[in-house]
């Protein structure tokens, strides 16, 4: 939550995310009446911004871990589906 607040502060948003971030809530806020980030921002890019902020907080390896883990899991899922 603090990371999202920092990003909202940097962007000068008019509204705040009240609960957990998910794609539905992102869509509601980005397309809503109050300004919440640039309307051209995509959900995945916001998630990358969050990972960048985690790196600022000293958790830089998390981005690499997630990328390698998710990539290998995506490969396993594709193999299983065959």
C-alpha positions as semicolon CSV with decimal commas, in nm:
position;residue;x (nm);y (nm);z (nm)
1;X;0,000;0,000;0,000
2;X;0,281;0,243;0,081
3;X;0,439;0,177;-0,256
4;X;0,117;0,248;-0,441
5;X;0,072;0,565;-0,233
6;X;0,421;0,680;-0,334
7;X;0,342;0,617;-0,700
8;X;0,009;0,798;-0,666
9;X;0,188;1,093;-0,503
10;X;0,449;1,107;-0,781
11;X;0,173;1,103;-1,044
12;X;-0,037;1,364;-0,864
13;X;-0,349;1,149;-0,869
14;X;-0,687;1,284;-0,760
15;X;-0,818;0,950;-0,633
16;X;-0,657;0,671;-0,433
17;X;-0,667;0,294;-0,452
18;X;-0,870;0,188;-0,148
19;X;-0,810;-0,187;-0,149
20;X;-0,583;-0,443;-0,306
21;X;-0,465;-0,383;-0,661
22;X;-0,613;-0,614;-0,921
23;X;-0,695;-0,574;-1,287
24;X;-1,064;-0,499;-1,222
25;X;-0,989;-0,225;-0,969
26;X;-0,719;-0,085;-1,198
27;X;-0,969;-0,059;-1,484
28;X;-1,230;0,104;-1,261
29;X;-0,987;0,370;-1,139
30;X;-0,803;0,437;-1,465
31;X;-1,134;0,484;-1,649
32;X;-1,312;0,662;-1,364
33;X;-1,404;1,025;-1,323
34;X;-1,110;1,129;-1,103
35;X;-0,754;1,133;-1,235
36;X;-0,567;0,816;-1,135
37;X;-0,241;0,789;-1,328
38;X;-0,215;0,851;-1,700
39;X;-0,518;0,700;-1,878
40;X;-0,275;0,543;-2,128
41;X;-0,100;0,345;-1,851
42;X;-0,144;-0,030;-1,881
43;X;-0,194;-0,260;-1,582
44;X;0,128;-0,453;-1,645
45;X;0,333;-0,133;-1,656
46;X;0,193;-0,026;-1,320
47;X;0,294;-0,364;-1,180
48;X;0,645;-0,309;-1,317
49;X;0,651;0,034;-1,152
50;X;0,561;-0,137;-0,823
51;X;0,851;-0,380;-0,867
52;X;1,081;-0,085;-0,936
53;X;0,968;0,078;-0,610
54;X;1,036;-0,248;-0,427
55;X;1,391;-0,230;-0,565
56;X;1,422;0,121;-0,420
57;X;1,325;-0,034;-0,086
58;X;1,609;-0,286;-0,117
59;X;1,415;-0,573;-0,275
60;X;1,569;-0,553;-0,622
61;X;1,608;-0,927;-0,661
62;X;1,234;-0,978;-0,641
63;X;1,181;-0,863;-1,000
64;X;1,434;-1,115;-1,132
65;X;1,292;-1,392;-0,917
66;X;0,938;-1,329;-1,037
67;X;1,043;-1,308;-1,400
68;X;1,239;-1,632;-1,394
69;X;0,978;-1,816;-1,188
70;X;0,681;-1,706;-1,394
71;X;0,860;-1,771;-1,720
72;X;0,947;-2,126;-1,619
73;X;0,595;-2,187;-1,487
74;X;0,446;-2,061;-1,813
75;X;0,662;-2,311;-2,001
76;X;0,552;-2,594;-1,768
77;X;0,185;-2,500;-1,812
78;X;0,223;-2,504;-2,191
79;X;0,392;-2,845;-2,175
80;X;0,119;-2,983;-1,951
81;X;-0,154;-2,863;-2,189
82;X;-0,010;-3,069;-2,477
